[in-house]
Amino acid sequence: MKVEVDDRKCLAVGNCAAAAPAVFDQRDDDGAVMLLDATPAEREHERVREAALRCPAAAIVLHTDITGETDA
């Protein structure tokens, strides 16, 4: 899995950091998403999927194979 975020779309809600704190955090100045790990370990995949589903701005994109096909 490869994770991408668009911090310009982020609404600074924090659902991602709450769901997958090993992969996402929030910037101190504006609360926007920060990607900590673009290629998380398999044990984090379910939490990352949950974070993507809970993002109200759809600022998280998941790539699940090397062809670039998106998962969410």
PDB file of N, CA, C, O and CB in Angstrom:
ATOM      1  N   MET A   1       0.844  -1.183   0.000  1.00  0.00           N
ATOM      2  CA  MET A   1       0.000   0.000   0.000  1.00  0.00           C
ATOM      3  C   MET A   1       0.885   1.240   0.000  1.00  0.00           C
ATOM      4  O   MET A   1       1.886   1.317   0.713  1.00  0.00           O
ATOM      5  CB  MET A   1      -0.958   0.002   1.221  1.00  0.00           C
ATOM      6  N   LYS A   2       0.486   2.208  -0.821  1.00  0.00           N
ATOM      7  CA  LYS A   2       1.130   3.513  -0.831  1.00  0.00           C
ATOM      8  C   LYS A   2       0.069   4.552  -0.508  1.00  0.00           C
ATOM      9  O   LYS A   2      -1.042   4.503  -1.037  1.00  0.00           O
ATOM     10  CB  LYS A   2       1.819   3.807  -2.208  1.00  0.00           C
ATOM     11  N   VAL A   3       0.413   5.485   0.355  1.00  0.00           N
ATOM     12  CA  VAL A   3      -0.526   6.498   0.827  1.00  0.00           C
ATOM     13  C   VAL A   3      -0.099   7.863   0.298  1.00  0.00           C
ATOM     14  O   VAL A   3       1.081   8.214   0.322  1.00  0.00           O
ATOM     15  CB  VAL A   3      -0.602   6.506   2.379  1.00  0.00           C
ATOM     16  N   GLU A   4      -1.076   8.622  -0.177  1.00  0.00           N
ATOM     17  CA  GLU A   4      -0.854  10.013  -0.570  1.00  0.00           C
ATOM     18  C   GLU A   4      -1.875  10.873   0.152  1.00  0.00           C
ATOM     19  O   GLU A   4      -3.003  10.442   0.392  1.00  0.00           O
ATOM     20  CB  GLU A   4      -0.958  10.197  -2.122  1.00  0.00           C
ATOM     21  N   VAL A   5      -1.480  12.080   0.495  1.00  0.00           N
ATOM     22  CA  VAL A   5      -2.423  13.033   1.082  1.00  0.00           C
ATOM     23  C   VAL A   5      -2.351  14.350   0.324  1.00  0.00           C
ATOM     24  O   VAL A   5      -1.309  14.710  -0.222  1.00  0.00           O
ATOM     25  CB  VAL A   5      -2.126  13.255   2.589  1.00  0.00           C
ATOM     26  N   ASP A   6      -3.459  15.054   0.297  1.00  0.00           N
ATOM     27  CA  ASP A   6      -3.517  16.387  -0.282  1.00  0.00           C
ATOM     28  C   ASP A   6      -3.842  17.344   0.858  1.00  0.00           C
ATOM     29  O   ASP A   6      -5.007  17.549   1.198  1.00  0.00           O
ATOM     30  CB  ASP A   6      -4.581  16.479  -1.448  1.00  0.00           C
ATOM     31  N   ASP A   7      -2.803  17.923   1.439  1.00  0.00           N
ATOM     32  CA  ASP A   7      -3.018  18.785   2.599  1.00  0.00           C
ATOM     33  C   ASP A   7      -3.790  20.054   2.249  1.00  0.00           C
ATOM     34  O   ASP A   7      -4.304  20.726   3.143  1.00  0.00           O
ATOM     35  CB  ASP A   7      -1.690  19.153   3.219  1.00  0.00           C
ATOM     36  N   ARG A   8      -3.878  20.392   0.962  1.00  0.00           N
ATOM     37  CA  ARG A   8      -4.663  21.554   0.546  1.00  0.00           C
ATOM     38  C   ARG A   8      -6.168  21.283   0.684  1.00  0.00           C
ATOM     39  O   ARG A   8      -6.948  22.214   0.885  1.00  0.00           O
ATOM     40  CB  ARG A   8      -4.323  21.933  -0.909  1.00  0.00           C
ATOM     41  N   LYS A   9      -6.573  20.024   0.578  1.00  0.00           N
ATOM     42  CA  LYS A   9      -7.986  19.654   0.728  1.00  0.00           C
ATOM     43  C   LYS A   9      -8.369  19.425   2.185  1.00  0.00           C
ATOM     44  O   LYS A   9      -9.550  19.445   2.530  1.00  0.00           O
ATOM     45  CB  LYS A   9      -8.288  18.402  -0.082  1.00  0.00           C
ATOM     46  N   CYS A  10      -7.386  19.209   3.027  1.00  0.00           N
ATOM     47  CA  CYS A  10      -7.611  18.824   4.422  1.00  0.00           C
ATOM     48  C   CYS A  10      -8.407  19.882   5.181  1.00  0.00           C
ATOM     49  O   CYS A  10      -8.148  21.079   5.052  1.00  0.00           O
ATOM     50  CB  CYS A  10      -6.279  18.580   5.121  1.00  0.00           C
ATOM     51  N   LEU A  11      -9.377  19.426   5.972  1.00  0.00           N
ATOM     52  CA  LEU A  11     -10.207  20.305   6.791  1.00  0.00           C
ATOM     53  C   LEU A  11      -9.737  20.358   8.245  1.00  0.00           C
ATOM     54  O   LEU A  11     -10.365  21.015   9.075  1.00  0.00           O
ATOM     55  CB  LEU A  11     -11.652  19.848   6.737  1.00  0.00           C
ATOM     56  N   ALA A  12      -8.634  19.667   8.556  1.00  0.00           N
ATOM     57  CA  ALA A  12      -8.027  19.665   9.893  1.00  0.00           C
ATOM     58  C   ALA A  12      -8.950  19.089  10.966  1.00  0.00           C
ATOM     59  O   ALA A  12      -8.940  19.548  12.108  1.00  0.00           O
ATOM     60  CB  ALA A  12      -7.632  21.074  10.278  1.00  0.00           C
ATOM     61  N   VAL A  13      -9.734  18.099  10.606  1.00  0.00           N
ATOM     62  CA  VAL A  13     -10.639  17.456  11.558  1.00  0.00           C
ATOM     63  C   VAL A  13      -9.879  16.511  12.489  1.00  0.00           C
ATOM     64  O   VAL A  13     -10.197  16.428  13.676  1.00  0.00           O
ATOM     65  CB  VAL A  13     -11.739  16.689  10.813  1.00  0.00           C
ATOM     66  N   GLY A  14      -8.890  15.805  11.970  1.00  0.00           N
ATOM     67  CA  GLY A  14      -8.064  14.932  12.796  1.00  0.00           C
ATOM     68  C   GLY A  14      -8.481  13.480  12.824  1.00  0.00           C
ATOM     69  O   GLY A  14      -7.896  12.691  13.566  1.00  0.00           O
ATOM     70  N   ASN A  15      -9.485  13.098  12.032  1.00  0.00           N
ATOM     71  CA  ASN A  15      -9.920  11.701  12.017  1.00  0.00           C
ATOM     72  C   ASN A  15      -8.791  10.761  11.604  1.00  0.00           C
ATOM     73  O   ASN A  15      -8.681   9.654  12.130  1.00  0.00           O
ATOM     74  CB  ASN A  15     -11.104  11.531  11.075  1.00  0.00           C
ATOM     75  N   CYS A  16      -7.968  11.190  10.680  1.00  0.00           N
ATOM     76  CA  CYS A  16      -6.879  10.334  10.197  1.00  0.00           C
ATOM     77  C   CYS A  16      -5.875  10.049  11.302  1.00  0.00           C
ATOM     78  O   CYS A  16      -5.479   8.901  11.508  1.00  0.00           O
ATOM     79  CB  CYS A  16      -6.171  10.986   9.004  1.00  0.00           C
ATOM     80  N   ALA A  17      -5.463  11.093  12.014  1.00  0.00           N
ATOM     81  CA  ALA A  17      -4.485  10.928  13.091  1.00  0.00           C
ATOM     82  C   ALA A  17      -5.052  10.083  14.229  1.00  0.00           C
ATOM     83  O   ALA A  17      -4.317   9.339  14.878  1.00  0.00           O
ATOM     84  CB  ALA A  17      -4.043  12.297  13.623  1.00  0.00           C
ATOM     85  N   ALA A  18      -6.346  10.195  14.471  1.00  0.00           N
ATOM     86  CA  ALA A  18      -6.985   9.387  15.509  1.00  0.00           C
ATOM     87  C   ALA A  18      -7.065   7.919  15.092  1.00  0.00           C
ATOM     88  O   ALA A  18      -6.871   7.028  15.919  1.00  0.00           O
ATOM     89  CB  ALA A  18      -8.389   9.925  15.816  1.00  0.00           C
ATOM     90  N   ALA A  19      -7.350   7.667  13.820  1.00  0.00           N
ATOM     91  CA  ALA A  19      -7.521   6.293  13.337  1.00  0.00           C
ATOM     92  C   ALA A  19      -6.192   5.576  13.123  1.00  0.00           C
ATOM     93  O   ALA A  19      -6.084   4.378  13.385  1.00  0.00           O
ATOM     94  CB  ALA A  19      -8.306   6.295  12.042  1.00  0.00           C
ATOM     95  N   ALA A  20      -5.174   6.304  12.646  1.00  0.00           N
ATOM     96  CA  ALA A  20      -3.886   5.684  12.314  1.00  0.00           C
ATOM     97  C   ALA A  20      -2.740   6.611  12.720  1.00  0.00           C
ATOM     98  O   ALA A  20      -2.094   7.210  11.861  1.00  0.00           O
ATOM     99  CB  ALA A  20      -3.806   5.357  10.796  1.00  0.00           C
ATOM    100  N   PRO A  21      -2.486   6.732  14.025  1.00  0.00           N
ATOM    101  CA  PRO A  21      -1.479   7.684  14.495  1.00  0.00           C
ATOM    102  C   PRO A  21      -0.043   7.345  14.089  1.00  0.00           C
ATOM    103  O   PRO A  21       0.827   8.215  14.140  1.00  0.00           O
ATOM    104  CB  PRO A  21      -1.550   7.776  15.976  1.00  0.00           C
ATOM    105  N   ALA A  22       0.214   6.128  13.696  1.00  0.00           N
ATOM    106  CA  ALA A  22       1.554   5.772  13.228  1.00  0.00           C
ATOM    107  C   ALA A  22       1.794   6.255  11.797  1.00  0.00           C
ATOM    108  O   ALA A  22       2.936   6.300  11.338  1.00  0.00           O
ATOM    109  CB  ALA A  22       1.758   4.257  13.309  1.00  0.00           C
ATOM    110  N   VAL A  23       0.726   6.612  11.099  1.00  0.00           N
ATOM    111  CA  VAL A  23       0.823   6.990   9.688  1.00  0.00           C
ATOM    112  C   VAL A  23       0.499   8.472   9.464  1.00  0.00           C
ATOM    113  O   VAL A  23       1.062   9.100   8.567  1.00  0.00           O
ATOM    114  CB  VAL A  23      -0.115   6.124   8.853  1.00  0.00           C
ATOM    115  N   PHE A  24      -0.400   9.026  10.270  1.00  0.00           N
ATOM    116  CA  PHE A  24      -0.835  10.414  10.092  1.00  0.00           C
ATOM    117  C   PHE A  24      -0.657  11.214  11.371  1.00  0.00           C
ATOM    118  O   PHE A  24      -0.754  10.686  12.479  1.00  0.00           O
ATOM    119  CB  PHE A  24      -2.297  10.465   9.645  1.00  0.00           C
ATOM    120  N   ASP A  25      -0.395  12.491  11.192  1.00  0.00           N
ATOM    121  CA  ASP A  25      -0.359  13.450  12.299  1.00  0.00           C
ATOM    122  C   ASP A  25      -0.949  14.744  11.766  1.00  0.00           C
ATOM    123  O   ASP A  25      -1.365  14.817  10.610  1.00  0.00           O
ATOM    124  CB  ASP A  25       1.113  13.664  12.859  1.00  0.00           C
ATOM    125  N   GLN A  26      -0.984  15.758  12.609  1.00  0.00           N
ATOM    126  CA  GLN A  26      -1.485  17.064  12.195  1.00  0.00           C
ATOM    127  C   GLN A  26      -0.435  18.132  12.461  1.00  0.00           C
ATOM    128  O   GLN A  26       0.269  18.096  13.470  1.00  0.00           O
ATOM    129  CB  GLN A  26      -2.798  17.405  12.927  1.00  0.00           C
ATOM    130  N   ARG A  27      -0.343  19.089  11.533  1.00  0.00           N
ATOM    131  CA  ARG A  27       0.597  20.193  11.712  1.00  0.00           C
ATOM    132  C   ARG A  27       0.161  21.056  12.890  1.00  0.00           C
ATOM    133  O   ARG A  27      -1.030  21.247  13.132  1.00  0.00           O
ATOM    134  CB  ARG A  27       0.698  21.044  10.424  1.00  0.00           C
ATOM    135  N   ASP A  28       1.138  21.569  13.610  1.00  0.00           N
ATOM    136  CA  ASP A  28       0.841  22.415  14.768  1.00  0.00           C
ATOM    137  C   ASP A  28       0.216  23.744  14.374  1.00  0.00           C
ATOM    138  O   ASP A  28      -0.654  24.252  15.081  1.00  0.00           O
ATOM    139  CB  ASP A  28       2.101  22.667  15.560  1.00  0.00           C
ATOM    140  N   ASP A  29       0.649  24.309  13.258  1.00  0.00           N
ATOM    141  CA  ASP A  29       0.198  25.664  12.908  1.00  0.00           C
ATOM    142  C   ASP A  29      -1.246  25.732  12.401  1.00  0.00           C
ATOM    143  O   ASP A  29      -1.973  26.670  12.728  1.00  0.00           O
ATOM    144  CB  ASP A  29       1.110  26.236  11.863  1.00  0.00           C
ATOM    145  N   ASP A  30      -1.657  24.754  11.612  1.00  0.00           N
ATOM    146  CA  ASP A  30      -3.013  24.824  11.044  1.00  0.00           C
ATOM    147  C   ASP A  30      -3.825  23.540  11.188  1.00  0.00           C
ATOM    148  O   ASP A  30      -4.984  23.500  10.776  1.00  0.00           O
ATOM    149  CB  ASP A  30      -2.924  25.174   9.595  1.00  0.00           C
ATOM    150  N   GLY A  31      -3.249  22.508  11.756  1.00  0.00           N
ATOM    151  CA  GLY A  31      -3.975  21.262  11.978  1.00  0.00           C
ATOM    152  C   GLY A  31      -4.108  20.363  10.766  1.00  0.00           C
ATOM    153  O   GLY A  31      -4.715  19.296  10.851  1.00  0.00           O
ATOM    154  N   ALA A  32      -3.541  20.785   9.620  1.00  0.00           N
ATOM    155  CA  ALA A  32      -3.654  19.987   8.401  1.00  0.00           C
ATOM    156  C   ALA A  32      -2.881  18.678   8.542  1.00  0.00           C
ATOM    157  O   ALA A  32      -1.951  18.566   9.341  1.00  0.00           O
ATOM    158  CB  ALA A  32      -3.140  20.782   7.186  1.00  0.00           C
ATOM    159  N   VAL A  33      -3.283  17.715   7.759  1.00  0.00           N
ATOM    160  CA  VAL A  33      -2.693  16.380   7.804  1.00  0.00           C
ATOM    161  C   VAL A  33      -1.204  16.403   7.445  1.00  0.00           C
ATOM    162  O   VAL A  33      -0.766  17.145   6.566  1.00  0.00           O
ATOM    163  CB  VAL A  33      -3.442  15.448   6.857  1.00  0.00           C
ATOM    164  N   MET A  34      -0.447  15.570   8.150  1.00  0.00           N
ATOM    165  CA  MET A  34       0.951  15.305   7.828  1.00  0.00           C
ATOM    166  C   MET A  34       1.085  13.795   7.648  1.00  0.00           C
ATOM    167  O   MET A  34       0.641  13.025   8.499  1.00  0.00           O
ATOM    168  CB  MET A  34       1.929  15.848   8.952  1.00  0.00           C
ATOM    169  N   LEU A  35       1.678  13.384   6.573  1.00  0.00           N
ATOM    170  CA  LEU A  35       1.892  11.970   6.306  1.00  0.00           C
ATOM    171  C   LEU A  35       3.212  11.554   6.928  1.00  0.00           C
ATOM    172  O   LEU A  35       4.268  12.067   6.556  1.00  0.00           O
ATOM    173  CB  LEU A  35       1.878  11.675   4.781  1.00  0.00           C
ATOM    174  N   LEU A  36       3.157  10.630   7.873  1.00  0.00           N
ATOM    175  CA  LEU A  36       4.358  10.161   8.558  1.00  0.00           C
ATOM    176  C   LEU A  36       4.982   8.960   7.869  1.00  0.00           C
ATOM    177  O   LEU A  36       6.192   8.754   7.953  1.00  0.00           O
ATOM    178  CB  LEU A  36       4.034   9.812   9.990  1.00  0.00           C
ATOM    179  N   ASP A  37       4.158   8.161   7.182  1.00  0.00           N
ATOM    180  CA  ASP A  37       4.648   6.928   6.559  1.00  0.00           C
ATOM    181  C   ASP A  37       3.855   6.656   5.282  1.00  0.00           C
ATOM    182  O   ASP A  37       2.699   6.237   5.339  1.00  0.00           O
ATOM    183  CB  ASP A  37       4.537   5.722   7.542  1.00  0.00           C
ATOM    184  N   ALA A  38       4.481   6.894   4.138  1.00  0.00           N
ATOM    185  CA  ALA A  38       3.796   6.726   2.846  1.00  0.00           C
ATOM    186  C   ALA A  38       3.650   5.268   2.442  1.00  0.00           C
ATOM    187  O   ALA A  38       2.841   4.947   1.571  1.00  0.00           O
ATOM    188  CB  ALA A  38       4.544   7.472   1.764  1.00  0.00           C
ATOM    189  N   THR A  39       4.413   4.391   3.053  1.00  0.00           N
ATOM    190  CA  THR A  39       4.324   2.954   2.759  1.00  0.00           C
ATOM    191  C   THR A  39       4.238   2.176   4.079  1.00  0.00           C
ATOM    192  O   THR A  39       5.200   1.522   4.483  1.00  0.00           O
ATOM    193  CB  THR A  39       5.558   2.476   1.910  1.00  0.00           C
ATOM    194  N   PRO A  40       3.091   2.252   4.738  1.00  0.00           N
ATOM    195  CA  PRO A  40       2.957   1.632   6.056  1.00  0.00           C
ATOM    196  C   PRO A  40       3.028   0.106   5.997  1.00  0.00           C
ATOM    197  O   PRO A  40       2.720  -0.522   4.983  1.00  0.00           O
ATOM    198  CB  PRO A  40       1.648   2.055   6.691  1.00  0.00           C
ATOM    199  N   ALA A  41       3.444  -0.453   7.115  1.00  0.00           N
ATOM    200  CA  ALA A  41       3.490  -1.907   7.264  1.00  0.00           C
ATOM    201  C   ALA A  41       2.077  -2.478   7.147  1.00  0.00           C
ATOM    202  O   ALA A  41       1.087  -1.796   7.412  1.00  0.00           O
ATOM    203  CB  ALA A  41       4.132  -2.306   8.624  1.00  0.00           C
ATOM    204  N   GLU A  42       2.014  -3.719   6.751  1.00  0.00           N
ATOM    205  CA  GLU A  42       0.713  -4.367   6.545  1.00  0.00           C
ATOM    206  C   GLU A  42      -0.161  -4.307   7.795  1.00  0.00           C
ATOM    207  O   GLU A  42      -1.383  -4.213   7.684  1.00  0.00           O
ATOM    208  CB  GLU A  42       0.911  -5.820   6.128  1.00  0.00           C
ATOM    209  N   ARG A  43       0.430  -4.358   8.953  1.00  0.00           N
ATOM    210  CA  ARG A  43      -0.357  -4.311  10.197  1.00  0.00           C
ATOM    211  C   ARG A  43      -1.112  -2.989  10.355  1.00  0.00           C
ATOM    212  O   ARG A  43      -2.060  -2.911  11.137  1.00  0.00           O
ATOM    213  CB  ARG A  43       0.557  -4.524  11.403  1.00  0.00           C
ATOM    214  N   GLU A  44      -0.701  -1.947   9.619  1.00  0.00           N
ATOM    215  CA  GLU A  44      -1.364  -0.643   9.679  1.00  0.00           C
ATOM    216  C   GLU A  44      -2.433  -0.459   8.606  1.00  0.00           C
ATOM    217  O   GLU A  44      -3.197   0.504   8.669  1.00  0.00           O
ATOM    218  CB  GLU A  44      -0.341   0.451   9.552  1.00  0.00           C
ATOM    219  N   HIS A  45      -2.507  -1.344   7.638  1.00  0.00           N
ATOM    220  CA  HIS A  45      -3.378  -1.151   6.478  1.00  0.00           C
ATOM    221  C   HIS A  45      -4.846  -0.952   6.846  1.00  0.00           C
ATOM    222  O   HIS A  45      -5.499  -0.067   6.292  1.00  0.00           O
ATOM    223  CB  HIS A  45      -3.256  -2.328   5.558  1.00  0.00           C
ATOM    224  N   GLU A  46      -5.365  -1.736   7.747  1.00  0.00           N
ATOM    225  CA  GLU A  46      -6.785  -1.595   8.107  1.00  0.00           C
ATOM    226  C   GLU A  46      -7.038  -0.234   8.749  1.00  0.00           C
ATOM    227  O   GLU A  46      -8.048   0.407   8.456  1.00  0.00           O
ATOM    228  CB  GLU A  46      -7.221  -2.728   9.069  1.00  0.00           C
ATOM    229  N   ARG A  47      -6.140   0.213   9.617  1.00  0.00           N
ATOM    230  CA  ARG A  47      -6.294   1.530  10.247  1.00  0.00           C
ATOM    231  C   ARG A  47      -6.200   2.653   9.207  1.00  0.00           C
ATOM    232  O   ARG A  47      -6.927   3.643   9.289  1.00  0.00           O
ATOM    233  CB  ARG A  47      -5.223   1.730  11.342  1.00  0.00           C
ATOM    234  N   VAL A  48      -5.301   2.492   8.231  1.00  0.00           N
ATOM    235  CA  VAL A  48      -5.159   3.497   7.172  1.00  0.00           C
ATOM    236  C   VAL A  48      -6.420   3.548   6.313  1.00  0.00           C
ATOM    237  O   VAL A  48      -6.878   4.631   5.949  1.00  0.00           O
ATOM    238  CB  VAL A  48      -3.926   3.190   6.293  1.00  0.00           C
ATOM    239  N   ARG A  49      -6.977   2.393   5.991  1.00  0.00           N
ATOM    240  CA  ARG A  49      -8.236   2.375   5.236  1.00  0.00           C
ATOM    241  C   ARG A  49      -9.351   3.081   6.018  1.00  0.00           C
ATOM    242  O   ARG A  49     -10.137   3.839   5.448  1.00  0.00           O
ATOM    243  CB  ARG A  49      -8.651   0.917   4.915  1.00  0.00           C
ATOM    244  N   GLU A  50      -9.406   2.827   7.304  1.00  0.00           N
ATOM    245  CA  GLU A  50     -10.402   3.482   8.157  1.00  0.00           C
ATOM    246  C   GLU A  50     -10.190   4.994   8.150  1.00  0.00           C
ATOM    247  O   GLU A  50     -11.152   5.756   8.063  1.00  0.00           O
ATOM    248  CB  GLU A  50     -10.329   2.934   9.604  1.00  0.00           C
ATOM    249  N   ALA A  51      -8.941   5.425   8.241  1.00  0.00           N
ATOM    250  CA  ALA A  51      -8.639   6.859   8.213  1.00  0.00           C
ATOM    251  C   ALA A  51      -9.112   7.480   6.904  1.00  0.00           C
ATOM    252  O   ALA A  51      -9.698   8.563   6.909  1.00  0.00           O
ATOM    253  CB  ALA A  51      -7.129   7.098   8.402  1.00  0.00           C
ATOM    254  N   ALA A  52      -8.865   6.812   5.794  1.00  0.00           N
ATOM    255  CA  ALA A  52      -9.286   7.325   4.490  1.00  0.00           C
ATOM    256  C   ALA A  52     -10.811   7.423   4.411  1.00  0.00           C
ATOM    257  O   ALA A  52     -11.344   8.396   3.878  1.00  0.00           O
ATOM    258  CB  ALA A  52      -8.752   6.424   3.360  1.00  0.00           C
ATOM    259  N   LEU A  53     -11.498   6.437   4.932  1.00  0.00           N
ATOM    260  CA  LEU A  53     -12.966   6.458   4.920  1.00  0.00           C
ATOM    261  C   LEU A  53     -13.525   7.558   5.808  1.00  0.00           C
ATOM    262  O   LEU A  53     -14.575   8.123   5.504  1.00  0.00           O
ATOM    263  CB  LEU A  53     -13.516   5.112   5.367  1.00  0.00           C
ATOM    264  N   ARG A  54     -12.841   7.867   6.898  1.00  0.00           N
ATOM    265  CA  ARG A  54     -13.324   8.861   7.854  1.00  0.00           C
ATOM    266  C   ARG A  54     -12.944  10.289   7.481  1.00  0.00           C
ATOM    267  O   ARG A  54     -13.383  11.234   8.137  1.00  0.00           O
ATOM    268  CB  ARG A  54     -12.793   8.545   9.222  1.00  0.00           C
ATOM    269  N   CYS A  55     -12.141  10.461   6.447  1.00  0.00           N
ATOM    270  CA  CYS A  55     -11.704  11.808   6.039  1.00  0.00           C
ATOM    271  C   CYS A  55     -12.851  12.533   5.337  1.00  0.00           C
ATOM    272  O   CYS A  55     -13.257  12.122   4.250  1.00  0.00           O
ATOM    273  CB  CYS A  55     -10.458  11.731   5.101  1.00  0.00           C
ATOM    274  N   PRO A  56     -13.379  13.597   5.933  1.00  0.00           N
ATOM    275  CA  PRO A  56     -14.519  14.292   5.327  1.00  0.00           C
ATOM    276  C   PRO A  56     -14.158  15.036   4.035  1.00  0.00           C
ATOM    277  O   PRO A  56     -15.043  15.376   3.250  1.00  0.00           O
ATOM    278  CB  PRO A  56     -15.102  15.269   6.322  1.00  0.00           C
ATOM    279  N   ALA A  57     -12.879  15.288   3.814  1.00  0.00           N
ATOM    280  CA  ALA A  57     -12.451  16.028   2.616  1.00  0.00           C
ATOM    281  C   ALA A  57     -11.909  15.113   1.526  1.00  0.00           C
ATOM    282  O   ALA A  57     -11.516  15.582   0.458  1.00  0.00           O
ATOM    283  CB  ALA A  57     -11.392  17.049   2.987  1.00  0.00           C
ATOM    284  N   ALA A  58     -11.886  13.807   1.790  1.00  0.00           N
ATOM    285  CA  ALA A  58     -11.311  12.846   0.838  1.00  0.00           C
ATOM    286  C   ALA A  58      -9.895  13.265   0.436  1.00  0.00           C
ATOM    287  O   ALA A  58      -9.527  13.218  -0.738  1.00  0.00           O
ATOM    288  CB  ALA A  58     -12.207  12.725  -0.419  1.00  0.00           C
ATOM    289  N   ALA A  59      -9.113  13.675   1.433  1.00  0.00           N
ATOM    290  CA  ALA A  59      -7.752  14.142   1.203  1.00  0.00           C
ATOM    291  C   ALA A  59      -6.730  13.008   1.203  1.00  0.00           C
ATOM    292  O   ALA A  59      -5.543  13.249   0.980  1.00  0.00           O
ATOM    293  CB  ALA A  59      -7.378  15.159   2.249  1.00  0.00           C
ATOM    294  N   ILE A  60      -7.175  11.776   1.452  1.00  0.00           N
ATOM    295  CA  ILE A  60      -6.282  10.617   1.519  1.00  0.00           C
ATOM    296  C   ILE A  60      -6.578   9.703   0.341  1.00  0.00           C
ATOM    297  O   ILE A  60      -7.726   9.321   0.112  1.00  0.00           O
ATOM    298  CB  ILE A  60      -6.446   9.852   2.871  1.00  0.00           C
ATOM    299  N   VAL A  61      -5.543   9.358  -0.401  1.00  0.00           N
ATOM    300  CA  VAL A  61      -5.667   8.434  -1.527  1.00  0.00           C
ATOM    301  C   VAL A  61      -4.772   7.239  -1.241  1.00  0.00           C
ATOM    302  O   VAL A  61      -3.605   7.395  -0.881  1.00  0.00           O
ATOM    303  CB  VAL A  61      -5.284   9.123  -2.889  1.00  0.00           C
ATOM    304  N   LEU A  62      -5.328   6.045  -1.404  1.00  0.00           N
ATOM    305  CA  LEU A  62      -4.583   4.811  -1.181  1.00  0.00           C
ATOM    306  C   LEU A  62      -4.345   4.105  -2.500  1.00  0.00           C
ATOM    307  O   LEU A  62      -5.262   3.933  -3.303  1.00  0.00           O
ATOM    308  CB  LEU A  62      -5.328   3.888  -0.205  1.00  0.00           C
ATOM    309  N   HIS A  63      -3.116   3.702  -2.712  1.00  0.00           N
ATOM    310  CA  HIS A  63      -2.744   2.912  -3.884  1.00  0.00           C
ATOM    311  C   HIS A  63      -2.395   1.521  -3.370  1.00  0.00           C
ATOM    312  O   HIS A  63      -1.536   1.363  -2.502  1.00  0.00           O
ATOM    313  CB  HIS A  63      -1.535   3.566  -4.688  1.00  0.00           C
ATOM    314  N   THR A  64      -3.069   0.521  -3.914  1.00  0.00           N
ATOM    315  CA  THR A  64      -2.878  -0.826  -3.378  1.00  0.00           C
ATOM    316  C   THR A  64      -2.047  -1.740  -4.259  1.00  0.00           C
ATOM    317  O   THR A  64      -1.750  -2.868  -3.865  1.00  0.00           O
ATOM    318  CB  THR A  64      -4.196  -1.455  -3.149  1.00  0.00           C
ATOM    319  N   ASP A  65      -1.659  -1.274  -5.457  1.00  0.00           N
ATOM    320  CA  ASP A  65      -0.773  -2.090  -6.277  1.00  0.00           C
ATOM    321  C   ASP A  65       0.150  -1.183  -7.081  1.00  0.00           C
ATOM    322  O   ASP A  65      -0.040   0.033  -7.103  1.00  0.00           O
ATOM    323  CB  ASP A  65      -1.585  -3.017  -7.214  1.00  0.00           C
ATOM    324  N   ILE A  66       1.120  -1.748  -7.723  1.00  0.00           N
ATOM    325  CA  ILE A  66       2.123  -0.947  -8.399  1.00  0.00           C
ATOM    326  C   ILE A  66       1.628  -0.319  -9.692  1.00  0.00           C
ATOM    327  O   ILE A  66       2.331   0.507 -10.274  1.00  0.00           O
ATOM    328  CB  ILE A  66       3.318  -1.783  -8.682  1.00  0.00           C
ATOM    329  N   THR A  67       0.446  -0.684 -10.158  1.00  0.00           N
ATOM    330  CA  THR A  67      -0.094  -0.082 -11.368  1.00  0.00           C
ATOM    331  C   THR A  67      -0.700   1.286 -11.088  1.00  0.00           C
ATOM    332  O   THR A  67      -1.049   2.011 -12.019  1.00  0.00           O
ATOM    333  CB  THR A  67      -1.135  -0.995 -11.988  1.00  0.00           C
ATOM    334  N   GLY A  68      -0.829   1.648  -9.797  1.00  0.00           N
ATOM    335  CA  GLY A  68      -1.381   2.935  -9.428  1.00  0.00           C
ATOM    336  C   GLY A  68      -2.887   2.939  -9.268  1.00  0.00           C
ATOM    337  O   GLY A  68      -3.485   3.997  -9.074  1.00  0.00           O
ATOM    338  N   GLU A  69      -3.513   1.766  -9.347  1.00  0.00           N
ATOM    339  CA  GLU A  69      -4.949   1.677  -9.139  1.00  0.00           C
ATOM    340  C   GLU A  69      -5.261   2.096  -7.705  1.00  0.00           C
ATOM    341  O   GLU A  69      -4.603   1.634  -6.773  1.00  0.00           O
ATOM    342  CB  GLU A  69      -5.470   0.237  -9.430  1.00  0.00           C
ATOM    343  N   THR A  70      -6.252   2.961  -7.516  1.00  0.00           N
ATOM    344  CA  THR A  70      -6.558   3.449  -6.195  1.00  0.00           C
ATOM    345  C   THR A  70      -7.545   2.554  -5.471  1.00  0.00           C
ATOM    346  O   THR A  70      -8.383   1.888  -6.079  1.00  0.00           O
ATOM    347  CB  THR A  70      -7.094   4.840  -6.277  1.00  0.00           C
ATOM    348  N   ASP A  71      -7.418   2.560  -4.158  1.00  0.00           N
ATOM    349  CA  ASP A  71      -8.281   1.767  -3.289  1.00  0.00           C
ATOM    350  C   ASP A  71      -9.388   2.627  -2.707  1.00  0.00           C
ATOM    351  O   ASP A  71     -10.491   2.139  -2.461  1.00  0.00           O
ATOM    352  CB  ASP A  71      -7.467   1.120  -2.166  1.00  0.00           C
ATOM    353  N   ALA A  72      -9.104   3.899  -2.486  1.00  0.00           N
ATOM    354  CA  ALA A  72     -10.112   4.793  -1.892  1.00  0.00           C
ATOM    355  C   ALA A  72      -9.946   6.193  -2.428  1.00  0.00           C
ATOM    356  O   ALA A  72     -10.698   7.092  -2.050  1.00  0.00           O
ATOM    357  CB  ALA A  72     -10.010   4.801  -0.355  1.00  0.00           C
TER     358      ALA A  72
END
